[in-house]
Amino acid sequence: MMKKIDNLGRIVVPKGYRTMLGLRPGDALKVEVNEGRLIMYPHQDSCTFCGSEAIAHSYKGKCICRECVETIRYGYRA
Ligand SMILES: [Zn+2]
């Protein structure tokens, strides 16, 4: 599929792709350049400390997984 960039640098993600990926207005996309390619994918929150995507809590805009909560609370991995 060919898409053109408008004069503000925007492109439209085709509706079929948005539906396929469950993207809704206001959702965040990660954008990376890799070997000359622009790669975009849905942003998934990850643990601030270890990067795990198994988020148990968020506090003041930061996400944290259960293992890190336990480590902070008890000083070891439960
Ligand atoms: Zn963690």
N, CA, C, O and the ligand as a Tripos MOL2 file, in Angstrom:
@<TRIPOS>MOLECULE
protein
  313   311    79     0     0
PROTEIN
NO_CHARGES

@<TRIPOS>ATOM
      1 N           0.8430   -1.1960    0.0000 N.3       1 MET1
      2 CA          0.0000    0.0000    0.0000 C.3       1 MET1
      3 C           0.8790    1.2480    0.0000 C.2       1 MET1
      4 O           1.8510    1.3340    0.7500 O.2       1 MET1
      5 N           0.5370    2.1870   -0.8270 N.am      2 MET2
      6 CA          1.2860    3.4480   -0.9330 C.3       2 MET2
      7 C           0.5010    4.5540   -0.2450 C.2       2 MET2
      8 O          -0.6840    4.7470   -0.5150 O.2       2 MET2
      9 N           1.1730    5.2810    0.6500 N.am      3 LYS3
     10 CA          0.5470    6.4170    1.3160 C.3       3 LYS3
     11 C           1.4420    7.6250    1.1160 C.2       3 LYS3
     12 O           2.6650    7.4920    1.0680 O.2       3 LYS3
     13 N           0.8390    8.8120    0.9980 N.am      4 LYS4
     14 CA          1.6190   10.0350    0.8440 C.3       4 LYS4
     15 C           1.6460   10.7980    2.1600 C.2       4 LYS4
     16 O           0.6660   10.8270    2.9040 O.2       4 LYS4
     17 N           2.8010   11.4190    2.4310 N.am      5 ILE5
     18 CA          2.9640   12.2510    3.6080 C.3       5 ILE5
     19 C           2.4410   13.6410    3.2750 C.2       5 ILE5
     20 O           2.7820   14.1880    2.2260 O.2       5 ILE5
     21 N           1.6140   14.2280    4.1500 N.am      6 ASP6
     22 CA          1.0980   15.5690    3.8680 C.3       6 ASP6
     23 C           2.1270   16.6290    4.2570 C.2       6 ASP6
     24 O           3.2180   16.3060    4.7270 O.2       6 ASP6
     25 N           1.7670   17.8960    4.0560 N.am      7 ASN7
     26 CA          2.7620   18.9630    4.2690 C.3       7 ASN7
     27 C           3.1080   19.1920    5.7380 C.2       7 ASN7
     28 O           4.0180   19.9640    6.0410 O.2       7 ASN7
     29 N           2.3950   18.5330    6.6580 N.am      8 LEU8
     30 CA          2.7480   18.5990    8.0750 C.3       8 LEU8
     31 C           3.4770   17.3330    8.5240 C.2       8 LEU8
     32 O           3.7400   17.1690    9.7160 O.2       8 LEU8
     33 N           3.8070   16.4430    7.6000 N.am      9 GLY9
     34 CA          4.5490   15.2280    7.9200 C.3       9 GLY9
     35 C           3.6690   14.0720    8.3540 C.2       9 GLY9
     36 O           4.1750   13.0710    8.8590 O.2       9 GLY9
     37 N           2.3530   14.1900    8.1650 N.am     10 ARG10
     38 CA          1.4330   13.1530    8.6440 C.3      10 ARG10
     39 C           1.1020   12.1560    7.5430 C.2      10 ARG10
     40 O           1.1310   12.4740    6.3550 O.2      10 ARG10
     41 N           0.7880   10.9430    7.9760 N.am     11 ILE11
     42 CA          0.2020    9.9580    7.0750 C.3      11 ILE11
     43 C          -1.0400    9.4010    7.7570 C.2      11 ILE11
     44 O          -1.1750    9.4920    8.9770 O.2      11 ILE11
     45 N          -1.9350    8.8340    6.9830 N.am     12 VAL12
     46 CA         -3.1350    8.2180    7.5440 C.3      12 VAL12
     47 C          -2.9040    6.7130    7.6130 C.2      12 VAL12
     48 O          -2.5350    6.0830    6.6220 O.2      12 VAL12
     49 N          -3.1260    6.1470    8.7960 N.am     13 VAL13
     50 CA         -3.0930    4.6890    8.9380 C.3      13 VAL13
     51 C          -4.4300    4.1770    8.4040 C.2      13 VAL13
     52 O          -5.4840    4.5470    8.9190 O.2      13 VAL13
     53 N          -4.3940    3.3280    7.3740 N.am     14 PRO14
     54 CA         -5.6380    2.8590    6.7630 C.3      14 PRO14
     55 C          -6.5880    2.2450    7.7980 C.2      14 PRO14
     56 O          -6.1650    1.5680    8.7360 O.2      14 PRO14
     57 N          -7.8800    2.5040    7.5960 N.am     15 LYS15
     58 CA         -8.8960    2.0410    8.5520 C.3      15 LYS15
     59 C          -8.8110    0.5390    8.7930 C.2      15 LYS15
     60 O          -8.9670    0.0810    9.9250 O.2      15 LYS15
     61 N          -8.5650   -0.2280    7.7370 N.am     16 GLY16
     62 CA         -8.4670   -1.6810    7.8770 C.3      16 GLY16
     63 C          -7.3420   -2.0830    8.8190 C.2      16 GLY16
     64 O          -7.4840   -3.0180    9.6070 O.2      16 GLY16
     65 N          -6.2070   -1.3590    8.7300 N.am     17 TYR17
     66 CA         -5.0730   -1.6400    9.6190 C.3      17 TYR17
     67 C          -5.4060   -1.2460   11.0520 C.2      17 TYR17
     68 O          -5.0670   -1.9590   11.9970 O.2      17 TYR17
     69 N          -6.0780   -0.0920   11.2060 N.am     18 ARG18
     70 CA         -6.4610    0.3550   12.5560 C.3      18 ARG18
     71 C          -7.3980   -0.6610   13.1980 C.2      18 ARG18
     72 O          -7.2640   -0.9850   14.3780 O.2      18 ARG18
     73 N          -8.3350   -1.1530   12.4220 N.am     19 THR19
     74 CA         -9.2810   -2.1470   12.9410 C.3      19 THR19
     75 C          -8.5520   -3.4310   13.3030 C.2      19 THR19
     76 O          -8.7750   -4.0090   14.3660 O.2      19 THR19
     77 N          -7.6670   -3.8740   12.3920 N.am     20 MET20
     78 CA         -6.9200   -5.1160   12.5870 C.3      20 MET20
     79 C          -6.1010   -5.0570   13.8800 C.2      20 MET20
     80 O          -5.9900   -6.0540   14.5920 O.2      20 MET20
     81 N          -5.5220   -3.8760   14.1820 N.am     21 LEU21
     82 CA         -4.6450   -3.7310   15.3440 C.3      21 LEU21
     83 C          -5.3730   -3.1820   16.5730 C.2      21 LEU21
     84 O          -4.7760   -3.0200   17.6370 O.2      21 LEU21
     85 N          -6.6600   -2.8980   16.4140 N.am     22 GLY22
     86 CA         -7.4330   -2.3730   17.5420 C.3      22 GLY22
     87 C          -7.0330   -0.9590   17.9210 C.2      22 GLY22
     88 O          -7.1800   -0.5650   19.0780 O.2      22 GLY22
     89 N          -6.5250   -0.1850   16.9580 N.am     23 LEU23
     90 CA         -6.0790    1.1830   17.2390 C.3      23 LEU23
     91 C          -7.2550    2.1300   17.2420 C.2      23 LEU23
     92 O          -8.1240    2.0620   16.3730 O.2      23 LEU23
     93 N          -7.2800    3.0270   18.2350 N.am     24 ARG24
     94 CA         -8.3470    4.0150   18.3410 C.3      24 ARG24
     95 C          -7.7260    5.3940   18.4320 C.2      24 ARG24
     96 O          -6.5550    5.5250   18.7860 O.2      24 ARG24
     97 N          -8.5080    6.4360   18.1130 N.am     25 PRO25
     98 CA         -7.9710    7.8010   18.2080 C.3      25 PRO25
     99 C          -7.3820    8.0500   19.5950 C.2      25 PRO25
    100 O          -8.0040    7.7290   20.6070 O.2      25 PRO25
    101 N          -6.1900    8.6180   19.6330 N.am     26 GLY26
    102 CA         -5.5270    8.9070   20.9000 C.3      26 GLY26
    103 C          -4.5770    7.8140   21.3510 C.2      26 GLY26
    104 O          -3.7830    8.0400   22.2640 O.2      26 GLY26
    105 N          -4.6330    6.6120   20.7320 N.am     27 ASP27
    106 CA         -3.6950    5.5440   21.0870 C.3      27 ASP27
    107 C          -2.2810    5.9580   20.7010 C.2      27 ASP27
    108 O          -2.0820    6.7250   19.7590 O.2      27 ASP27
    109 N          -1.2990    5.4400   21.4420 N.am     28 ALA28
    110 CA          0.1030    5.7550   21.1700 C.3      28 ALA28
    111 C           0.7320    4.6880   20.2760 C.2      28 ALA28
    112 O           0.4610    3.4950   20.4160 O.2      28 ALA28
    113 N           1.5740    5.1460   19.3600 N.am     29 LEU29
    114 CA          2.3450    4.2350   18.5150 C.3      29 LEU29
    115 C           3.8250    4.4690   18.7900 C.2      29 LEU29
    116 O           4.2630    5.6090   18.9420 O.2      29 LEU29
    117 N           4.5760    3.4080   18.8510 N.am     30 LYS30
    118 CA          6.0300    3.5210   18.9000 C.3      30 LYS30
    119 C           6.4970    3.6900   17.4570 C.2      30 LYS30
    120 O           6.0090    3.0020   16.5610 O.2      30 LYS30
    121 N           7.4350    4.5980   17.2330 N.am     31 VAL31
    122 CA          7.9400    4.8590   15.8860 C.3      31 VAL31
    123 C           9.4510    4.6970   15.9170 C.2      31 VAL31
    124 O          10.1320    5.3270   16.7250 O.2      31 VAL31
    125 N           9.9710    3.8560   15.0390 N.am     32 GLU32
    126 CA         11.4090    3.6090   14.9750 C.3      32 GLU32
    127 C          11.8590    3.5860   13.5210 C.2      32 GLU32
    128 O          11.0780    3.3080   12.6110 O.2      32 GLU32
    129 N          13.1400    3.8870   13.3300 N.am     33 VAL33
    130 CA         13.7390    3.7250   12.0130 C.3      33 VAL33
    131 C          14.7240    2.5680   12.1100 C.2      33 VAL33
    132 O          15.5700    2.5290   13.0030 O.2      33 VAL33
    133 N          14.6020    1.6300   11.1820 N.am     34 ASN34
    134 CA         15.4720    0.4600   11.1940 C.3      34 ASN34
    135 C          15.8840    0.1520    9.7570 C.2      34 ASN34
    136 O          15.0540   -0.2250    8.9300 O.2      34 ASN34
    137 N          17.1810    0.3190    9.4700 N.am     35 GLU35
    138 CA         17.7380    0.0210    8.1470 C.3      35 GLU35
    139 C          16.9150    0.6850    7.0310 C.2      35 GLU35
    140 O          16.5490    0.0490    6.0430 O.2      35 GLU35
    141 N          16.6370    1.9850    7.2220 N.am     36 GLY36
    142 CA         15.9450    2.7400    6.1840 C.3      36 GLY36
    143 C          14.4460    2.5540    6.1550 C.2      36 GLY36
    144 O          13.7660    3.1040    5.2880 O.2      36 GLY36
    145 N          13.9230    1.7860    7.0910 N.am     37 ARG37
    146 CA         12.4730    1.5680    7.1430 C.3      37 ARG37
    147 C          11.8900    2.2510    8.3720 C.2      37 ARG37
    148 O          12.4810    2.2430    9.4520 O.2      37 ARG37
    149 N          10.7170    2.8410    8.1790 N.am     38 LEU38
    150 CA          9.9850    3.4460    9.2780 C.3      38 LEU38
    151 C           9.0380    2.3830    9.8320 C.2      38 LEU38
    152 O           8.1750    1.8690    9.1190 O.2      38 LEU38
    153 N           9.2120    2.0670   11.1030 N.am     39 ILE39
    154 CA          8.4140    1.0110   11.7180 C.3      39 ILE39
    155 C           7.5370    1.6220   12.8090 C.2      39 ILE39
    156 O           8.0320    2.3250   13.6900 O.2      39 ILE39
    157 N           6.2400    1.3520   12.7450 N.am     40 MET40
    158 CA          5.3120    1.8410   13.7670 C.3      40 MET40
    159 C           4.5540    0.6520   14.3190 C.2      40 MET40
    160 O           4.1250   -0.2290   13.5740 O.2      40 MET40
    161 N           4.3920    0.6350   15.6390 N.am     41 TYR41
    162 CA          3.6240   -0.4380   16.2440 C.3      41 TYR41
    163 C           2.9530    0.0690   17.5070 C.2      41 TYR41
    164 O           3.4210    1.0290   18.1200 O.2      41 TYR41
    165 N           1.8450   -0.5790   17.9030 N.am     42 PRO42
    166 CA          1.1080   -0.1100   19.0740 C.3      42 PRO42
    167 C           2.0090   -0.0950   20.3020 C.2      42 PRO42
    168 O           2.7340   -1.0500   20.5770 O.2      42 PRO42
    169 N           1.9420    1.0170   21.0310 N.am     43 HIS43
    170 CA          2.7140    1.1250   22.2580 C.3      43 HIS43
    171 C           2.0460    0.2940   23.3350 C.2      43 HIS43
    172 O           0.8340    0.3740   23.5350 O.2      43 HIS43
    173 N           2.8440   -0.5020   24.0260 N.am     44 GLN44
    174 CA          2.3420   -1.2670   25.1530 C.3      44 GLN44
    175 C           3.0980   -0.8190   26.3820 C.2      44 GLN44
    176 O           4.3280   -0.7720   26.3830 O.2      44 GLN44
    177 N           2.3640   -0.4910   27.4270 N.am     45 ASP45
    178 CA          3.0400   -0.0780   28.6470 C.3      45 ASP45
    179 C           3.9320   -1.2020   29.1550 C.2      45 ASP45
    180 O           3.5790   -2.3770   29.0590 O.2      45 ASP45
    181 N           5.0750   -0.8390   29.6880 N.am     46 SER46
    182 CA          5.9660   -1.8330   30.2770 C.3      46 SER46
    183 C           6.4540   -1.3290   31.6240 C.2      46 SER46
    184 O           6.3990   -0.1340   31.9150 O.2      46 SER46
    185 N           6.9270   -2.2480   32.4300 N.am     47 CYS47
    186 CA          7.3910   -1.9340   33.7800 C.3      47 CYS47
    187 C           8.5590   -0.9430   33.7040 C.2      47 CYS47
    188 O           9.5120   -1.1450   32.9520 O.2      47 CYS47
    189 N           8.4660    0.1170   34.4850 N.am     48 THR48
    190 CA          9.5080    1.1400   34.5280 C.3      48 THR48
    191 C          10.8590    0.5430   34.9090 C.2      48 THR48
    192 O          11.9000    1.0240   34.4610 O.2      48 THR48
    193 N          10.8470   -0.4990   35.7320 N.am     49 PHE49
    194 CA         12.0960   -1.0250   36.2870 C.3      49 PHE49
    195 C          12.6920   -2.1670   35.4700 C.2      49 PHE49
    196 O          13.9040   -2.1880   35.2540 O.2      49 PHE49
    197 N          11.8710   -3.1250   35.0060 N.am     50 CYS50
    198 CA         12.4440   -4.3050   34.3430 C.3      50 CYS50
    199 C          11.9970   -4.4580   32.8870 C.2      50 CYS50
    200 O          12.5410   -5.2960   32.1670 O.2      50 CYS50
    201 N          11.0190   -3.6670   32.4420 N.am     51 GLY51
    202 CA         10.5780   -3.7530   31.0490 C.3      51 GLY51
    203 C           9.4980   -4.7820   30.8020 C.2      51 GLY51
    204 O           9.0160   -4.9010   29.6750 O.2      51 GLY51
    205 N           9.0990   -5.5350   31.8220 N.am     52 SER52
    206 CA          8.0450   -6.5460   31.6650 C.3      52 SER52
    207 C           6.7550   -5.8820   31.2060 C.2      52 SER52
    208 O           6.4530   -4.7560   31.6000 O.2      52 SER52
    209 N           5.9900   -6.5890   30.3650 N.am     53 GLU53
    210 CA          4.7010   -6.0490   29.9220 C.3      53 GLU53
    211 C           3.5510   -6.5510   30.7950 C.2      53 GLU53
    212 O           2.3880   -6.2400   30.5360 O.2      53 GLU53
    213 N           3.8810   -7.3310   31.8360 N.am     54 ALA54
    214 CA          2.8640   -7.8310   32.7750 C.3      54 ALA54
    215 C           2.6650   -6.7870   33.8740 C.2      54 ALA54
    216 O           3.1300   -6.9520   35.0020 O.2      54 ALA54
    217 N           1.9660   -5.7150   33.5180 N.am     55 ILE55
    218 CA          1.8090   -4.5870   34.4360 C.3      55 ILE55
    219 C           0.7830   -4.9030   35.5150 C.2      55 ILE55
    220 O          -0.3320   -5.3310   35.2190 O.2      55 ILE55
    221 N           1.1680   -4.6880   36.7630 N.am     56 ALA56
    222 CA          0.2590   -4.9250   37.8770 C.3      56 ALA56
    223 C          -0.3170   -3.6080   38.3910 C.2      56 ALA56
    224 O          -1.4830   -3.5560   38.7840 O.2      56 ALA56
    225 N           0.4770   -2.5570   38.3930 N.am     57 HIS57
    226 CA          0.0390   -1.2800   38.9580 C.3      57 HIS57
    227 C           0.6430   -0.1330   38.1640 C.2      57 HIS57
    228 O           1.6480   -0.2910   37.4720 O.2      57 HIS57
    229 N           0.0040    1.0210   38.2820 N.am     58 SER58
    230 CA          0.6640    2.2330   37.8170 C.3      58 SER58
    231 C           0.5660    3.2560   38.9340 C.2      58 SER58
    232 O          -0.4250    3.2970   39.6630 O.2      58 SER58
    233 N           1.5850    4.0710   39.0650 N.am     59 TYR59
    234 CA          1.6480    5.0650   40.1220 C.3      59 TYR59
    235 C           2.2730    6.3210   39.5510 C.2      59 TYR59
    236 O           3.3940    6.2920   39.0440 O.2      59 TYR59
    237 N           1.5370    7.4360   39.6360 N.am     60 LYS60
    238 CA          2.0060    8.7160   39.1220 C.3      60 LYS60
    239 C           2.5200    8.6040   37.6880 C.2      60 LYS60
    240 O           3.5570    9.1690   37.3400 O.2      60 LYS60
    241 N           1.7780    7.8670   36.8680 N.am     61 GLY61
    242 CA          2.0950    7.7570   35.4560 C.3      61 GLY61
    243 C           3.1650    6.7470   35.1140 C.2      61 GLY61
    244 O           3.5220    6.6100   33.9440 O.2      61 GLY61
    245 N           3.6960    6.0230   36.1100 N.am     62 LYS62
    246 CA          4.7190    5.0020   35.8700 C.3      62 LYS62
    247 C           4.1030    3.6330   36.1260 C.2      62 LYS62
    248 O           3.3480    3.4500   37.0810 O.2      62 LYS62
    249 N           4.4350    2.6680   35.2580 N.am     63 CYS63
    250 CA          3.9190    1.3160   35.3930 C.3      63 CYS63
    251 C           4.9300    0.4410   36.1260 C.2      63 CYS63
    252 O           6.1400    0.6440   36.0270 O.2      63 CYS63
    253 N           4.4090   -0.5310   36.8580 N.am     64 ILE64
    254 CA          5.2880   -1.4490   37.5880 C.3      64 ILE64
    255 C           4.6620   -2.8360   37.5960 C.2      64 ILE64
    256 O           3.4480   -2.9760   37.7440 O.2      64 ILE64
    257 N           5.4980   -3.8630   37.4360 N.am     65 CYS65
    258 CA          5.0010   -5.2390   37.4070 C.3      65 CYS65
    259 C           4.9610   -5.8050   38.8260 C.2      65 CYS65
    260 O           5.5470   -5.2410   39.7510 O.2      65 CYS65
    261 N           4.2640   -6.9230   38.9780 N.am     66 ARG66
    262 CA          4.0920   -7.5320   40.2930 C.3      66 ARG66
    263 C           5.4450   -7.9290   40.9080 C.2      66 ARG66
    264 O           5.6680   -7.7280   42.1010 O.2      66 ARG66
    265 N           6.3420   -8.4910   40.0920 N.am     67 GLU67
    266 CA          7.6420   -8.9130   40.6380 C.3      67 GLU67
    267 C           8.4110   -7.7300   41.2100 C.2      67 GLU67
    268 O           9.0300   -7.8450   42.2680 O.2      67 GLU67
    269 N           8.3760   -6.6020   40.5240 N.am     68 CYS68
    270 CA          9.0970   -5.4250   41.0260 C.3      68 CYS68
    271 C           8.4190   -4.8520   42.2650 C.2      68 CYS68
    272 O           9.0930   -4.3630   43.1720 O.2      68 CYS68
    273 N           7.0750   -4.9110   42.3100 N.am     69 VAL69
    274 CA          6.3620   -4.4820   43.5240 C.3      69 VAL69
    275 C           6.8330   -5.3320   44.6980 C.2      69 VAL69
    276 O           7.1450   -4.8070   45.7670 O.2      69 VAL69
    277 N           6.8830   -6.6600   44.4940 N.am     70 GLU70
    278 CA          7.2970   -7.5750   45.5730 C.3      70 GLU70
    279 C           8.7400   -7.3170   45.9800 C.2      70 GLU70
    280 O           9.0680   -7.3310   47.1660 O.2      70 GLU70
    281 N           9.5910   -7.0840   45.0080 N.am     71 THR71
    282 CA         11.0030   -6.8380   45.3030 C.3      71 THR71
    283 C          11.1710   -5.5640   46.1300 C.2      71 THR71
    284 O          11.9510   -5.5180   47.0810 O.2      71 THR71
    285 N          10.4170   -4.5320   45.7410 N.am     72 ILE72
    286 CA         10.5060   -3.2600   46.4750 C.3      72 ILE72
    287 C           9.9130   -3.4220   47.8740 C.2      72 ILE72
    288 O          10.4580   -2.9190   48.8570 O.2      72 ILE72
    289 N           8.7930   -4.1280   47.9450 N.am     73 ARG73
    290 CA          8.0970   -4.2760   49.2310 C.3      73 ARG73
    291 C           8.8830   -5.1510   50.2000 C.2      73 ARG73
    292 O           9.0200   -4.8100   51.3750 O.2      73 ARG73
    293 N           9.4050   -6.2870   49.7070 N.am     74 TYR74
    294 CA         10.0330   -7.2580   50.6090 C.3      74 TYR74
    295 C          11.5450   -7.3660   50.4420 C.2      74 TYR74
    296 O          12.2130   -8.0200   51.2420 O.2      74 TYR74
    297 N          12.0820   -6.7330   49.4150 N.am     75 GLY75
    298 CA         13.5300   -6.7500   49.2260 C.3      75 GLY75
    299 C          14.0380   -7.9890   48.5240 C.2      75 GLY75
    300 O          15.2490   -8.1990   48.4480 O.2      75 GLY75
    301 N          13.1360   -8.8230   48.0060 N.am     76 TYR76
    302 CA         13.5610   -9.9910   47.2390 C.3      76 TYR76
    303 C          12.4090  -10.3810   46.3160 C.2      76 TYR76
    304 O          11.2950   -9.8740   46.4440 O.2      76 TYR76
    305 N          12.6940  -11.2830   45.3940 N.am     77 ARG77
    306 CA         11.6650  -11.7460   44.4700 C.3      77 ARG77
    307 C          10.8870  -12.8730   45.1080 C.2      77 ARG77
    308 O          11.4530  -13.9170   45.4340 O.2      77 ARG77
    309 N           9.5870  -12.6700   45.2880 N.am     78 ALA78
    310 CA          8.7590  -13.6920   45.9490 C.3      78 ALA78
    311 C           8.5440  -14.8830   45.0190 C.2      78 ALA78
    312 O           7.8740  -15.8460   45.3930 O.2      78 ALA78
    313 ZN          9.1850   -5.0070   36.7060 Zn       79 ZN79
@<TRIPOS>BOND
     1     1     2 1
     2     2     3 1
     3     3     4 2
     4     3     5 am
     5     5     6 1
     6     6     7 1
     7     7     8 2
     8     7     9 am
     9     9    10 1
    10    10    11 1
    11    11    12 2
    12    11    13 am
    13    13    14 1
    14    14    15 1
    15    15    16 2
    16    15    17 am
    17    17    18 1
    18    18    19 1
    19    19    20 2
    20    19    21 am
    21    21    22 1
    22    22    23 1
    23    23    24 2
    24    23    25 am
    25    25    26 1
    26    26    27 1
    27    27    28 2
    28    27    29 am
    29    29    30 1
    30    30    31 1
    31    31    32 2
    32    31    33 am
    33    33    34 1
    34    34    35 1
    35    35    36 2
    36    35    37 am
    37    37    38 1
    38    38    39 1
    39    39    40 2
    40    39    41 am
    41    41    42 1
    42    42    43 1
    43    43    44 2
    44    43    45 am
    45    45    46 1
    46    46    47 1
    47    47    48 2
    48    47    49 am
    49    49    50 1
    50    50    51 1
    51    51    52 2
    52    51    53 am
    53    53    54 1
    54    54    55 1
    55    55    56 2
    56    55    57 am
    57    57    58 1
    58    58    59 1
    59    59    60 2
    60    59    61 am
    61    61    62 1
    62    62    63 1
    63    63    64 2
    64    63    65 am
    65    65    66 1
    66    66    67 1
    67    67    68 2
    68    67    69 am
    69    69    70 1
    70    70    71 1
    71    71    72 2
    72    71    73 am
    73    73    74 1
    74    74    75 1
    75    75    76 2
    76    75    77 am
    77    77    78 1
    78    78    79 1
    79    79    80 2
    80    79    81 am
    81    81    82 1
    82    82    83 1
    83    83    84 2
    84    83    85 am
    85    85    86 1
    86    86    87 1
    87    87    88 2
    88    87    89 am
    89    89    90 1
    90    90    91 1
    91    91    92 2
    92    91    93 am
    93    93    94 1
    94    94    95 1
    95    95    96 2
    96    95    97 am
    97    97    98 1
    98    98    99 1
    99    99   100 2
   100    99   101 am
   101   101   102 1
   102   102   103 1
   103   103   104 2
   104   103   105 am
   105   105   106 1
   106   106   107 1
   107   107   108 2
   108   107   109 am
   109   109   110 1
   110   110   111 1
   111   111   112 2
   112   111   113 am
   113   113   114 1
   114   114   115 1
   115   115   116 2
   116   115   117 am
   117   117   118 1
   118   118   119 1
   119   119   120 2
   120   119   121 am
   121   121   122 1
   122   122   123 1
   123   123   124 2
   124   123   125 am
   125   125   126 1
   126   126   127 1
   127   127   128 2
   128   127   129 am
   129   129   130 1
   130   130   131 1
   131   131   132 2
   132   131   133 am
   133   133   134 1
   134   134   135 1
   135   135   136 2
   136   135   137 am
   137   137   138 1
   138   138   139 1
   139   139   140 2
   140   139   141 am
   141   141   142 1
   142   142   143 1
   143   143   144 2
   144   143   145 am
   145   145   146 1
   146   146   147 1
   147   147   148 2
   148   147   149 am
   149   149   150 1
   150   150   151 1
   151   151   152 2
   152   151   153 am
   153   153   154 1
   154   154   155 1
   155   155   156 2
   156   155   157 am
   157   157   158 1
   158   158   159 1
   159   159   160 2
   160   159   161 am
   161   161   162 1
   162   162   163 1
   163   163   164 2
   164   163   165 am
   165   165   166 1
   166   166   167 1
   167   167   168 2
   168   167   169 am
   169   169   170 1
   170   170   171 1
   171   171   172 2
   172   171   173 am
   173   173   174 1
   174   174   175 1
   175   175   176 2
   176   175   177 am
   177   177   178 1
   178   178   179 1
   179   179   180 2
   180   179   181 am
   181   181   182 1
   182   182   183 1
   183   183   184 2
   184   183   185 am
   185   185   186 1
   186   186   187 1
   187   187   188 2
   188   187   189 am
   189   189   190 1
   190   190   191 1
   191   191   192 2
   192   191   193 am
   193   193   194 1
   194   194   195 1
   195   195   196 2
   196   195   197 am
   197   197   198 1
   198   198   199 1
   199   199   200 2
   200   199   201 am
   201   201   202 1
   202   202   203 1
   203   203   204 2
   204   203   205 am
   205   205   206 1
   206   206   207 1
   207   207   208 2
   208   207   209 am
   209   209   210 1
   210   210   211 1
   211   211   212 2
   212   211   213 am
   213   213   214 1
   214   214   215 1
   215   215   216 2
   216   215   217 am
   217   217   218 1
   218   218   219 1
   219   219   220 2
   220   219   221 am
   221   221   222 1
   222   222   223 1
   223   223   224 2
   224   223   225 am
   225   225   226 1
   226   226   227 1
   227   227   228 2
   228   227   229 am
   229   229   230 1
   230   230   231 1
   231   231   232 2
   232   231   233 am
   233   233   234 1
   234   234   235 1
   235   235   236 2
   236   235   237 am
   237   237   238 1
   238   238   239 1
   239   239   240 2
   240   239   241 am
   241   241   242 1
   242   242   243 1
   243   243   244 2
   244   243   245 am
   245   245   246 1
   246   246   247 1
   247   247   248 2
   248   247   249 am
   249   249   250 1
   250   250   251 1
   251   251   252 2
   252   251   253 am
   253   253   254 1
   254   254   255 1
   255   255   256 2
   256   255   257 am
   257   257   258 1
   258   258   259 1
   259   259   260 2
   260   259   261 am
   261   261   262 1
   262   262   263 1
   263   263   264 2
   264   263   265 am
   265   265   266 1
   266   266   267 1
   267   267   268 2
   268   267   269 am
   269   269   270 1
   270   270   271 1
   271   271   272 2
   272   271   273 am
   273   273   274 1
   274   274   275 1
   275   275   276 2
   276   275   277 am
   277   277   278 1
   278   278   279 1
   279   279   280 2
   280   279   281 am
   281   281   282 1
   282   282   283 1
   283   283   284 2
   284   283   285 am
   285   285   286 1
   286   286   287 1
   287   287   288 2
   288   287   289 am
   289   289   290 1
   290   290   291 1
   291   291   292 2
   292   291   293 am
   293   293   294 1
   294   294   295 1
   295   295   296 2
   296   295   297 am
   297   297   298 1
   298   298   299 1
   299   299   300 2
   300   299   301 am
   301   301   302 1
   302   302   303 1
   303   303   304 2
   304   303   305 am
   305   305   306 1
   306   306   307 1
   307   307   308 2
   308   307   309 am
   309   309   310 1
   310   310   311 1
   311   311   312 2
@<TRIPOS>SUBSTRUCTURE
     1 MET1         2 RESIDUE 1 A MET
     2 MET2         6 RESIDUE 1 A MET
     3 LYS3        10 RESIDUE 1 A LYS
     4 LYS4        14 RESIDUE 1 A LYS
     5 ILE5        18 RESIDUE 1 A ILE
     6 ASP6        22 RESIDUE 1 A ASP
     7 ASN7        26 RESIDUE 1 A ASN
     8 LEU8        30 RESIDUE 1 A LEU
     9 GLY9        34 RESIDUE 1 A GLY
    10 ARG10       38 RESIDUE 1 A ARG
    11 ILE11       42 RESIDUE 1 A ILE
    12 VAL12       46 RESIDUE 1 A VAL
    13 VAL13       50 RESIDUE 1 A VAL
    14 PRO14       54 RESIDUE 1 A PRO
    15 LYS15       58 RESIDUE 1 A LYS
    16 GLY16       62 RESIDUE 1 A GLY
    17 TYR17       66 RESIDUE 1 A TYR
    18 ARG18       70 RESIDUE 1 A ARG
    19 THR19       74 RESIDUE 1 A THR
    20 MET20       78 RESIDUE 1 A MET
    21 LEU21       82 RESIDUE 1 A LEU
    22 GLY22       86 RESIDUE 1 A GLY
    23 LEU23       90 RESIDUE 1 A LEU
    24 ARG24       94 RESIDUE 1 A ARG
    25 PRO25       98 RESIDUE 1 A PRO
    26 GLY26      102 RESIDUE 1 A GLY
    27 ASP27      106 RESIDUE 1 A ASP
    28 ALA28      110 RESIDUE 1 A ALA
    29 LEU29      114 RESIDUE 1 A LEU
    30 LYS30      118 RESIDUE 1 A LYS
    31 VAL31      122 RESIDUE 1 A VAL
    32 GLU32      126 RESIDUE 1 A GLU
    33 VAL33      130 RESIDUE 1 A VAL
    34 ASN34      134 RESIDUE 1 A ASN
    35 GLU35      138 RESIDUE 1 A GLU
    36 GLY36      142 RESIDUE 1 A GLY
    37 ARG37      146 RESIDUE 1 A ARG
    38 LEU38      150 RESIDUE 1 A LEU
    39 ILE39      154 RESIDUE 1 A ILE
    40 MET40      158 RESIDUE 1 A MET
    41 TYR41      162 RESIDUE 1 A TYR
    42 PRO42      166 RESIDUE 1 A PRO
    43 HIS43      170 RESIDUE 1 A HIS
    44 GLN44      174 RESIDUE 1 A GLN
    45 ASP45      178 RESIDUE 1 A ASP
    46 SER46      182 RESIDUE 1 A SER
    47 CYS47      186 RESIDUE 1 A CYS
    48 THR48      190 RESIDUE 1 A THR
    49 PHE49      194 RESIDUE 1 A PHE
    50 CYS50      198 RESIDUE 1 A CYS
    51 GLY51      202 RESIDUE 1 A GLY
    52 SER52      206 RESIDUE 1 A SER
    53 GLU53      210 RESIDUE 1 A GLU
    54 ALA54      214 RESIDUE 1 A ALA
    55 ILE55      218 RESIDUE 1 A ILE
    56 ALA56      222 RESIDUE 1 A ALA
    57 HIS57      226 RESIDUE 1 A HIS
    58 SER58      230 RESIDUE 1 A SER
    59 TYR59      234 RESIDUE 1 A TYR
    60 LYS60      238 RESIDUE 1 A LYS
    61 GLY61      242 RESIDUE 1 A GLY
    62 LYS62      246 RESIDUE 1 A LYS
    63 CYS63      250 RESIDUE 1 A CYS
    64 ILE64      254 RESIDUE 1 A ILE
    65 CYS65      258 RESIDUE 1 A CYS
    66 ARG66      262 RESIDUE 1 A ARG
    67 GLU67      266 RESIDUE 1 A GLU
    68 CYS68      270 RESIDUE 1 A CYS
    69 VAL69      274 RESIDUE 1 A VAL
    70 GLU70      278 RESIDUE 1 A GLU
    71 THR71      282 RESIDUE 1 A THR
    72 ILE72      286 RESIDUE 1 A ILE
    73 ARG73      290 RESIDUE 1 A ARG
    74 TYR74      294 RESIDUE 1 A TYR
    75 GLY75      298 RESIDUE 1 A GLY
    76 TYR76      302 RESIDUE 1 A TYR
    77 ARG77      306 RESIDUE 1 A ARG
    78 ALA78      310 RESIDUE 1 A ALA
    79 ZN79       313 GROUP 0 **** ****
